Amino acid sequence: MLPRGPGPVVDWPRAGAAFAQLETDGCSAIWLTDHLFFPSDTPDALTMAAVAASATQSCLIGTGVLQLPLRQVAAVAKSCATLSALSGGRFVLGVGVGEHRQEYERAGAVFTHRGAALDRGIGELRELWSPGDSWFEQRPAAPDIPIWVGGRSERSLQRTAVAGDGWFPMFISAAGFARRSAQLDALTETAGRDPAAVQRAVLVIASVDRAGWSADNARNWATNLFRADPAAIERHVITGSAGQVADRLRSFSEAGAGHIAVLIASDDAVEAHSALAKAWH
């Protein structure tokens, strides 16, 4: 998970090489976060996803997560269909409501209606991607783009159970993930769907200790990125040696996560990922 793309803005022109290196080092998915307005430099998620798709051959490319209520749905549908074709079907659309009222106000969207807007948006995306016979259809059709729903709240679980191909929370412990996943099973069955059809993913913040970069550095980096309470961030940042971090990440696998996205708490995500990937394998 790359909230700043491959790093600071000066590194963006070399994003393709960074993404290719991540794949060479064993990265199975590249995720881009989404903010229209944010205190830190952040790239447009769909634009950077296109760079990642063109620079890689096999890894998934996704948004983690796109704040759909901030965007015009038909434009998102067109971009995603293009990304799916560009990547050979490797694109996953992660969607969510976000949590920053100021961002909604600046974008001219209604913060208090964002949940209902997301529900409508998911349905509209499915319709726009479906093949049709009208002259004014979006083409190419893209009915197979997976939609993963972000969030750990009850409402997010309900939304996933009804309309999601995957569940993708963050700021959650392995034990909490297991509990919520069991709730999702029950909600999905109530919705008349097979729980096994819903992918279980999780976003975890992690940092590998190395020369010049300590656990305190990682926590400060994450605190500045999210502009959050340091104590709250500290609970959710996994630090230690590459082996120790890998072991902590495995606890999410044991809790039922089939996909673990790692937000490396460092501007040098490529180097840190390489060390972690070696320990994982």
N, C-alpha and C positions, 0 to 999 in steps of 0.2 A: 504494500500500500504506500503510494507516494504522494503525500499531500502537497509537495512542492515540485512535483515532476521529478526529474533526475537530480534536482538540487537547486541552488540559487539561480536567478534569472540568467546570469552570465553563462550557465551551463546548458541552458535550453537549446541552443543551436546544435549541441552535440547529443541531444536526447536519444536519437536513433542508436548511436553507438553504445550508450549506457543501457538501453533496453536489450540490445543484442547480447551484451555482456552478461546481464542478469540471466537471460535464457541459457547461455553457455554454462553459467555457474549452477544451473539446476533449478532456476525459478520456474514454477509451473503456472504462475498467473501474475499479471501486472494489473494493479488496481489504481485508479486515479480518483481522488476526492473532488468534491464539487462545491465551489463557493463563487457567487457573483460578486460579493463584497466581503472582504476579510482583512484583518490587520496585517497579515503576512502576504508575501507574493505567492500567488497560486495560479497555475495555468488553467485554461478552460479544459474541463475534463474530457469532453468529446474530441476536441482538437488534438490533445495530447494522446488520447487513446488511438487516434488514427496514425500518429507517428509510431506508437508502440506496435500497432498491428502490421505496419509496413516494414518494421525492422526485425520482426520475429517470425518464426515458422510454426511453432507448435503450442506455445503457452496461451492460456486464456487471457483475454483483455477485457477489463470491466470497469464500471464506475462504482465507487464505494463510499457513499452512495450519491446519486444524482438527486438534487432537490427538485423533483418534478413540478411541485406547485409554483415554483418561481419561473417556470419556462412555458413557452407556447407548445402545446402537446404535438401538433402536427409537425412543427419544425424538429422536435426531438425524435419523432417517429422516422422522419426522413434521414436524419443524421445516423440513427441507429441502424436502419436498413442498409445504409451505405457502409457503415462499419462492419456489419455482419458479412456483406459481400467482400469487402476489402480484406477481411481476416480469414475468409474461408469458413465462416460459421463459428469462429472462436469468441465472438463477443457476447458478454453477459451484461445486462442492464440492471445494476443495483439501484433501487429507488428508496427515497425516504422523505421525511417532512422537515428535517433539520430542527434546530432549536434556538436560532438567533432571531429574535423579534426585529432587531434593527435591520437585518438583511432583508426581511420581508418588506418592511416599510420603505426601504430604499429602492426596492424593486417594484414597488407599487402593488404588492400582493397582500392578501389578508391573512395575517398570522393565525388568527383564531379559527379560520376555516381551512387550514392547511390539510388536515386529515381527510375531510370530505373531498377536497380538491385532488388529493393523491388517489383516492378511491376512484373518482371519475376518470382521472388521467390514465390509470392502468387499463380501465375498460376501453378508453378511446384508443390507446396504443394497440391493443389487441385487434380492434376493429380496423384501424388504419393499416396494420400489417397483413391483414387477411386478403387473399386473392379476391378480385371482383371484376365485373364486366363493364362497369361504368367507364365513360371516357376519362373522367377526372378521378382516377384512382392513383394512390401512391404506388409507384413501381421503382425498384422490384419489390414484390411482396416478400414479407419476412416473418411468416407465422411461427418460426421455430426459435426466435430470440428468447432466451430465458429471462424472466424477471425475478430478481431476488429482492426481498423486502427487508430493509434495515429497521432496527429498533428492537428494544427488549420489553416494551410495555405490553399490557394486555391487548390494547388496540392493535399494536403491530402484529401480535400473534394471530388475532382474529383476521386481520387483513391478509396475512400470509396464508392462513388456512383456506380462505375463500378464493384468493386470486394469485398467490405467489407460486413460483417454481422453486423458490429457495428462501431460506430465512438467514439473515445476516446481521446479527447484533454486535455491539461493541460495549466497552465498559461493563463487562460481566465476568464473573469468576467461572471456573470450570464446574463447580457445584451448582451455581446458579444457571449455567447453560443446560446442565442435565435436567434440572427441575423444569425450566421453561420449555425444553424440548419435549418433555413428557406432556406438558399442557398442550403444546402444539399438536401432538399426536391425537389427543382427544378432540380438539377443536376441528382438526382436519377430517376426522371420521364423522363428526357431527355435520360438517359441510358436505358430506357425501363423497369425499375424496380419499384416496389411499395415502396414508402418511408417508409411505416409502417413496412417493412421487415428489416429495418436497425435500430438496437438498438442505443439509444443515451445515452452515458455515459460521465462522466467527472471525472478528477482527481483534487482534491482540497487539498491544504496544510493547515493544521489546528493544533491548539494547545489549550488545555484546561488549563487555568491558575490554579495553585495550589501551595501549600506551596513549596518554593524553586525553582519554575519554572514560570517565568513571560513571558510576551509577548516579551520582549527584548531577553530573553534566546531562545525562539522559533525562532525568526527572525535570530539570530546569528547562531543557529543550521542549519537552512535551507540555509543560505548564505554559510556556510562552506561546506555543502553537495554538493551544486550545483556549488560552486566556481563562484558565480554570483555577479553582482552589488547589493549591499545591498538595494539601493532604488528600484530596479526592484523587488527584492524578497519581500520587505515589502508590495508592492501592492497586492501580491498574497498569503499572509499568514493570515488566519483567526484566530483571537485570542479572548479570553474572557472566561467567565464562560461556563460550559458545555451547559447550556440553550442558551446562546448567540451564541455560535458556531453552535448549532443545528439549530437555527433560520436562520443563514446565509446560512447554507447548504440547507435549504428548499427553498431558493430563486432559487437554481439550479433546483430543482424539478419543481418549478413553471415555469421555463424557458424551460422545456421540457426534462430534464435529467431523464431517467428511472433508471439509476444506478449511484450512487455517490461513487467513491473510495476516501478514505481519507488517505492522507499521514500525519501521526502524526509526528509533528516536535519535536521529543523527542526520546531518546534511550529507554525509558520505554513506548513503544507503547501499551503494553497490559493493563497496569493500566489506561492510558489515554483513551484508547478506551472504557473501562468499564464504566467510568464516562459519556462519550459522548453517549454511547448506551442507558444508563438509561434516559438521557435527551431527546433523540430522540424519544423513545417509550413512 
